[in-house]
């Protein structure tokens, strides 16, 4: 009798474990995306597809279009558009809005994912018979969207704990830094790992995110440069005079603040700010000998400033410049050109 009871008890435990389903799954896989700086965990038995800026995870093969009962998650990283204005609602309408997909903004809420507060919007896909929630976060110059979907209420009841575990595992990677050093010009600073420095001769530049940041693209960039104080348009000007000249050269609609004296690289500089086409430009200027030295920080849209300020601060605090060496290298290049 005791043996029979033990067998029945064991059978019941097995049955409970099987019926409990995926919420108690033990085996997971970890996915990390170094390009967009995030990682997550998902059930090892799920189907995984990776595209350029998107990953798809689903219980059944075929993903969102599977004809069988299914659930899954799609994670998309997209560039911000000027019309988004950094607002999650506008981002979601642009990317996922459509006649076949009803977004329930009235039922929206906030959810903490990866340390950020994401907008959570329920939706119904009338064409494919799917329901779920889309989570949106504007981070820097890009938008992150995580869309969950279920083929029926029964599937959702069974798999919602798995989706919740997946969302809870999502994490943004911390920024690791590396050192850059130009011995000839006596310049050194720290910048994020994976970011490449573009040395253009008279300018040292690195882009943190985005494209065409110098023009009207969304993103963030840092540049250092030097130019002759004897050039015709800058001759006999001091730092404040250069700022006024820049204000004349900038496009209509740009707004300049009054430059102020600050400490940078253990020396005195003038710092000024300008807003232009939805972006912010911070300029540091210092005249040393026959040259002006400049440091420029660009971020667009302005709403992304808080995302890149920590990186800007690491760069500024680590910046070191030997003005004599840089001036000597500039004079050498000018002699070679002559």
RAQUIRA-V839807 format. One record per residue. PSI is psi in radians with two decimals (none if undefined). OMEGA is omega in degrees with one decimal (none if undefined). D_LAST is the distance of its C-alpha to the last C-alpha in whole Angstrom. Layout:
psi | omega | d_last
PSI | OMEGA | D_LAST
PSI | OMEGA | D_LAST
This chain:
psi | omega | d_last
-0.79 | 179.9 | 104
-0.71 | -179.5 | 102
-0.74 | 179.6 | 100
-0.73 | 178.7 | 100
-0.72 | 179.6 | 99
-0.70 | 179.4 | 96
-0.75 | 179.3 | 95
-0.71 | -179.7 | 95
-0.72 | 178.6 | 93
-0.73 | 179.8 | 90
-0.69 | 179.1 | 91
-0.71 | 179.7 | 90
-0.71 | 177.7 | 87
-0.76 | -179.8 | 86
-0.76 | 179.0 | 87
-0.75 | -179.0 | 85
-0.71 | -179.1 | 82
-0.73 | -178.7 | 82
-0.50 | 178.7 | 83
-0.50 | 171.9 | 80
-2.66 | -169.1 | 77
-0.32 | -178.3 | 74
-0.40 | -178.6 | 74
0.28 | 179.8 | 75
2.46 | -176.5 | 72
-0.69 | -172.7 | 71
2.15 | 178.4 | 68
2.78 | 172.8 | 65
2.61 | 177.8 | 61
2.32 | 177.2 | 58
2.33 | 177.7 | 55
2.37 | 179.1 | 52
1.74 | -178.0 | 49
-0.46 | -178.8 | 46
-0.78 | -177.9 | 44
0.06 | 170.2 | 46
0.78 | 176.8 | 47
2.86 | 176.1 | 51
2.80 | 176.0 | 54
2.92 | 176.5 | 57
2.55 | 179.8 | 60
2.77 | -179.3 | 63
2.33 | -175.6 | 66
-0.49 | -177.5 | 65
-0.06 | -178.7 | 68
2.78 | -180.0 | 66
2.34 | -173.2 | 64
2.29 | 175.8 | 60
2.34 | -180.0 | 57
2.31 | 175.4 | 54
-2.99 | -175.1 | 51
-0.87 | -178.2 | 48
0.48 | -174.7 | 48
2.51 | 170.5 | 52
2.57 | 178.6 | 55
2.28 | 178.4 | 58
2.34 | -179.9 | 61
2.65 | 178.0 | 65
-0.82 | -179.6 | 68
2.62 | 178.8 | 69
2.46 | -178.4 | 67
-0.23 | 174.9 | 66
-2.41 | -175.1 | 64
-0.53 | -176.2 | 65
0.08 | -178.9 | 66
2.46 | -178.1 | 69
-0.31 | 178.9 | 72
3.00 | 174.4 | 74
2.34 | -173.0 | 75
2.86 | 171.2 | 71
2.87 | -179.9 | 69
-3.05 | -178.4 | 65
2.40 | 171.5 | 62
2.29 | 178.0 | 59
2.13 | -176.5 | 55
2.39 | 173.2 | 53
2.15 | -174.1 | 49
2.60 | 176.6 | 48
2.54 | 173.9 | 44
2.59 | 176.5 | 45
2.60 | 179.5 | 45
-0.61 | -179.6 | 45
-0.24 | -179.8 | 49
-0.60 | -178.4 | 50
0.48 | 178.5 | 49
0.15 | -176.8 | 49
2.23 | -177.2 | 53
-0.67 | -179.7 | 55
-0.75 | -179.2 | 57
-0.64 | 176.9 | 55
-0.81 | -178.1 | 53
-0.72 | 178.2 | 56
-0.68 | -179.3 | 57
-0.76 | -172.3 | 54
-0.76 | -172.4 | 54
-0.15 | -179.4 | 58
2.60 | 179.5 | 60
2.94 | -177.6 | 62
-0.52 | -176.1 | 65
0.07 | -176.9 | 66
1.91 | -178.2 | 65
2.05 | 178.3 | 67
2.15 | -176.6 | 65
1.39 | -178.8 | 67
-0.49 | 178.2 | 65
-0.48 | 179.1 | 68
0.24 | -176.5 | 69
2.78 | 178.6 | 66
-3.01 | 177.0 | 65
2.52 | 176.1 | 63
2.36 | 177.6 | 63
2.09 | 178.0 | 61
2.15 | 177.4 | 59
0.50 | 179.2 | 56
-0.02 | 179.2 | 56
2.74 | 177.4 | 55
1.88 | -177.1 | 58
2.54 | 171.2 | 58
2.23 | 179.9 | 60
2.02 | -175.8 | 63
2.05 | 174.9 | 64
2.64 | 179.1 | 67
2.83 | 173.9 | 67
2.16 | 175.7 | 69
1.78 | -174.4 | 68
-0.49 | -178.0 | 71
-0.72 | -174.7 | 69
-0.05 | 179.5 | 70
0.74 | -179.8 | 72
2.55 | 171.8 | 70
2.79 | 179.9 | 70
-2.77 | -179.6 | 68
2.43 | 174.4 | 65
2.24 | -179.7 | 61
2.32 | -174.4 | 59
2.40 | 175.6 | 56
2.21 | 172.0 | 53
2.11 | -176.6 | 50
1.90 | -177.4 | 48
-2.22 | -178.1 | 44
0.13 | -177.7 | 43
2.92 | 176.4 | 45
2.40 | 175.2 | 49
2.28 | 176.8 | 52
2.27 | 173.9 | 55
2.04 | -179.2 | 58
2.15 | 174.1 | 61
2.65 | 178.4 | 64
2.66 | 179.4 | 67
2.55 | -178.8 | 70
-0.22 | 178.6 | 73
2.83 | 176.7 | 76
-0.60 | 179.5 | 77
-0.71 | 178.2 | 79
-0.69 | 179.6 | 75
-0.75 | 179.7 | 74
-0.65 | -177.2 | 77
-0.68 | -170.6 | 76
-0.12 | -179.6 | 72
-0.71 | 177.6 | 71
-0.58 | 178.7 | 71
-0.76 | 177.6 | 69
-0.71 | 179.1 | 67
-0.73 | 177.9 | 67
-0.71 | 179.5 | 66
-0.80 | 179.5 | 63
-0.68 | -180.0 | 62
-0.41 | -179.8 | 63
-0.26 | -177.6 | 61
2.34 | -179.9 | 57
2.48 | 172.3 | 55
2.41 | -178.4 | 51
2.45 | 175.8 | 49
2.70 | -179.2 | 48
2.15 | 173.7 | 44
2.50 | -174.9 | 43
2.71 | 175.3 | 39
2.86 | -178.9 | 37
2.46 | 173.2 | 34
2.37 | -178.7 | 30
2.23 | 174.5 | 28
1.75 | -175.0 | 24
-0.63 | -177.2 | 24
-0.75 | -179.0 | 21
-0.07 | 178.5 | 20
0.64 | -178.2 | 24
2.35 | 174.7 | 25
2.64 | 178.0 | 29
3.03 | 177.4 | 31
2.51 | 178.7 | 34
2.87 | -177.3 | 35
2.52 | 173.0 | 38
2.49 | 178.4 | 38
-0.23 | 177.9 | 38
2.25 | -177.4 | 35
2.52 | 177.7 | 31
2.27 | 177.8 | 28
1.92 | -179.9 | 25
1.92 | -178.2 | 22
0.25 | 179.9 | 19
-1.27 | 178.8 | 16
0.00 | -179.2 | 16
2.41 | 173.4 | 20
2.17 | -172.6 | 23
2.54 | 168.4 | 26
2.46 | -177.7 | 29
2.16 | 178.8 | 32
-0.62 | -179.5 | 36
2.65 | 173.4 | 37
-3.09 | 179.7 | 37
2.67 | 178.5 | 35
0.69 | -177.4 | 32
-0.53 | 178.1 | 33
-0.47 | -178.9 | 30
-1.85 | -179.1 | 32
0.29 | 179.1 | 35
2.73 | 177.9 | 36
2.45 | 178.7 | 39
-2.78 | 179.8 | 38
2.50 | -178.0 | 36
2.76 | 177.9 | 32
2.39 | 176.3 | 30
2.60 | 174.9 | 26
2.44 | -179.8 | 24
2.98 | 178.0 | 21
2.52 | 176.6 | 18
2.75 | -174.6 | 16
2.35 | 177.2 | 15
-0.12 | 179.7 | 18
-0.02 | 175.7 | 16
2.58 | -173.0 | 15
-0.79 | -174.8 | 18
-0.25 | -179.4 | 20
0.02 | -177.2 | 21
2.38 | 178.2 | 20
0.26 | 177.9 | 23
2.59 | 169.6 | 25
-3.01 | -177.0 | 27
-0.75 | 179.9 | 28
-0.60 | 177.8 | 30
-0.65 | 177.2 | 28
-0.71 | 177.7 | 26
-0.73 | 178.6 | 29
-0.64 | 177.8 | 31
-0.74 | 178.8 | 27
-0.65 | 179.2 | 28
-0.60 | 177.0 | 31
-0.62 | -175.0 | 30
-0.46 | -177.7 | 28
2.72 | -177.1 | 31
2.77 | 178.7 | 33
2.41 | -177.8 | 36
-0.20 | 176.3 | 39
2.50 | -179.6 | 37
2.20 | -179.0 | 38
2.45 | 171.8 | 37
2.89 | 179.6 | 38
2.19 | 179.4 | 38
2.60 | 179.9 | 35
2.71 | 179.7 | 37
2.34 | 179.7 | 36
2.91 | 174.9 | 36
2.30 | 176.2 | 36
2.34 | -178.5 | 33
0.67 | 176.0 | 32
0.36 | 178.8 | 34
2.97 | -179.6 | 32
2.31 | 177.8 | 32
2.96 | 167.5 | 31
2.35 | -178.7 | 32
2.27 | 177.9 | 33
2.74 | 179.7 | 34
2.57 | 176.4 | 36
2.46 | 173.1 | 36
2.36 | -177.0 | 38
2.19 | 175.6 | 37
0.81 | 175.8 | 39
0.09 | 179.9 | 41
2.99 | -180.0 | 38
2.33 | 178.7 | 37
2.18 | 175.4 | 34
2.17 | -174.2 | 34
2.27 | 172.8 | 30
2.28 | -179.4 | 30
2.45 | 175.3 | 27
2.27 | 175.0 | 26
2.20 | 178.9 | 24
1.95 | -177.5 | 23
-2.23 | -176.2 | 21
0.25 | -175.5 | 18
2.64 | 168.0 | 18
2.37 | 176.4 | 21
2.40 | -176.4 | 22
2.57 | 172.8 | 24
2.25 | -175.9 | 27
2.25 | 174.7 | 29
2.23 | -178.5 | 32
2.35 | 173.1 | 33
2.38 | 178.8 | 37
2.22 | 3.6 | 39
2.93 | -179.1 | 42
-0.51 | 179.9 | 42
-0.31 | 179.5 | 46
-0.01 | -174.2 | 44
-0.75 | -177.2 | 42
-0.46 | 179.7 | 45
-0.64 | -174.6 | 44
-0.20 | -179.9 | 41
-0.76 | 178.2 | 41
-0.66 | 179.3 | 42
-0.75 | 175.6 | 39
-0.74 | -177.2 | 37
-0.70 | 176.9 | 39
-0.76 | 177.8 | 38
-0.86 | -176.4 | 35
-0.73 | -178.7 | 35
-0.48 | -178.1 | 37
-0.14 | -174.2 | 35
2.29 | 175.5 | 32
2.31 | -178.2 | 30
2.25 | 171.2 | 26
1.71 | -173.2 | 25
-0.61 | 179.7 | 23
-0.76 | 179.1 | 21
-0.78 | -178.8 | 20
-0.73 | 178.4 | 19
-0.70 | 179.1 | 17
-0.71 | 179.2 | 15
-0.63 | 176.9 | 14
-0.77 | 179.1 | 13
-0.66 | 178.6 | 11
-0.75 | 179.8 | 10
-0.69 | 179.5 | 9
-0.65 | 178.5 | 6
-0.72 | -179.6 | 5
-0.63 | 178.5 | 5
-0.64 | 179.7 | 4
none | none | 0
